[in-house]
Amino acid sequence: MSQLSASHGKGTITGNRYTFAPRMAKTPKSFIREILKVTGRPEIISFAGGLPSPDLIDVEGIRVAADSVLKTDGRAALQYSTTEGYLPLRQFISERYKKRLGLTISPDEILITNGSQQCLDLIGKVLIGAGDHIAIERPGYLGAIQAFSLYEPVFHPVPLVNEGPDIASLEHTCRSHPVRMFYGVPNSQNPSGITYAEKWRRDVADVIREHGVLFVEDDAYGELNFSGDSLPSMRSFLPGQTIITGSFSKILAPGMRMGWVVAPPGIMEQLVIAKQASDLHSNYLSQRIAYEYLLNRDIDIPIRKIRTVYQHQCAVMIRMLQEEFAETVSYHHPLGGMFIWVTLPAGCSSMEVFEQALRENVAILPGMPFYVDGGGTDTIRLNFSNATDESIITGMGRLARVIRRMTGA
Ligand SMILES: Cc1ncc(COP(=O)(O)O)c(C=O)c1O
């Protein structure tokens, strides 16, 4: 009795079926989570997920921070708290924006969320009505497609080129439709790995400004540029017109579910109401532990280590693509993040590659779910952050054999 039916009858149960709100029929399952159920077997080398390296999570440091919070202020840390989030943590985030990007952001413009994924849900809640037009990168982050779909928008995918969104297409979309917002990941985009070039950021901002669109800048990977350099935030070109989402998942620990959203005061007010209605506030104990951890160390040291390790793992995967795949595939060489986006040889189906590779105990992620308008059937996403040199070499060797066999190359 669990089939999904979107027809709204009088009751919730009709015969042996439940009926759900129509929005549920428009919201895709997370393909990644479904695939991970299949690929969790220990013998499988998985490039399908998007997990940070477990070796880089500072378990001992977090344990010490947790001990200290519970010993010194346990009762308060385990109490209800404010919706906006722990002020010292918001002050830390505000100072980091100043230091890293030269941005002046008041702690009042920051709301602590349950991972940055929750920001997308809250943004959808307060800004997207059924039938509203929103623009999104093509390919786009699957989690955003899923979060926004619940609010039943009309998606307008804007193709990504090497330097960022195709400007003419963005312009055309904004001119042809009453677009409310553009959602993008300017740093090490998931899934493509593309980082918007600086000039591109200005050009995108010009279009966004002209059409009164809101830019939702998802910066989940901003700290993971391999070079350590930071490109300007879209907010520096579009103050008052940008919402930034940030995350501790890739630099601290995803299981703590700590993220934040930065929004201009008028929007923040609405986000706080939506957050109150959703969950009152984010896990206060996690916030206290995270702050205690950050207070007692130079966070740039572990972040540098994460960048160095991921840059190395990425280089090993690129080397395998160069040596083993010859000219059969094309790919984007990322400047940071956790993924390499690969385009397969003409006529090669990513779903078939997925199935054949799984038989060789290698898991990859087919690209289709990242396309709101279909397409991407010849693309795959490879994750390198949760892999060793050895597993990359072995797994990529097997994947190359599968593709050669399929293409007769
Ligand atoms: C682009 C992007 N945004 C947001 C998220 C959500 O991350 P979290 O909720 O852990 O902060 C992810 C997760 O992988 C992501 O890739």
The ligand as a Tripos MOL2 file, in Angstrom:
@<TRIPOS>MOLECULE
LIG
   16    16     1     0     0
SMALL
NO_CHARGES

@<TRIPOS>ATOM
      1 C1         26.4170   21.7060   -4.9230 C.3       1 LIG1
      2 C2         25.9630   21.1580   -3.6120 C.ar      1 LIG1
      3 N1         25.1700   21.9030   -2.8370 N.ar      1 LIG1
      4 C3         24.7280   21.4650   -1.6510 C.ar      1 LIG1
      5 C4         25.0760   20.2230   -1.1860 C.ar      1 LIG1
      6 C5         24.5100   19.7750    0.1300 C.3       1 LIG1
      7 O1         25.5000   19.6120    1.0810 O.3       1 LIG1
      8 P1         25.2340   19.6930    2.6370 P.3       1 LIG1
      9 O2         23.7610   19.6400    2.8780 O.co2     1 LIG1
     10 O3         25.9370   18.5240    3.2150 O.co2     1 LIG1
     11 O4         25.8090   21.0010    3.0850 O.co2     1 LIG1
     12 C6         25.9060   19.3990   -1.9530 C.ar      1 LIG1
     13 C7         26.2660   18.0520   -1.4740 C.2       1 LIG1
     14 O5         27.0110   17.3300   -2.0330 O.2       1 LIG1
     15 C8         26.3570   19.8870   -3.1990 C.ar      1 LIG1
     16 O6         27.1340   19.1420   -4.0020 O.3       1 LIG1
@<TRIPOS>BOND
     1     1     2 1
     2     2     3 ar
     3     2    15 ar
     4     3     4 ar
     5     4     5 ar
     6     5     6 1
     7     5    12 ar
     8     6     7 1
     9     7     8 1
    10     8     9 2
    11     8    10 1
    12     8    11 1
    13    12    13 1
    14    12    15 ar
    15    13    14 2
    16    15    16 1
@<TRIPOS>SUBSTRUCTURE
     1 LIG1         1 GROUP 0 **** ****
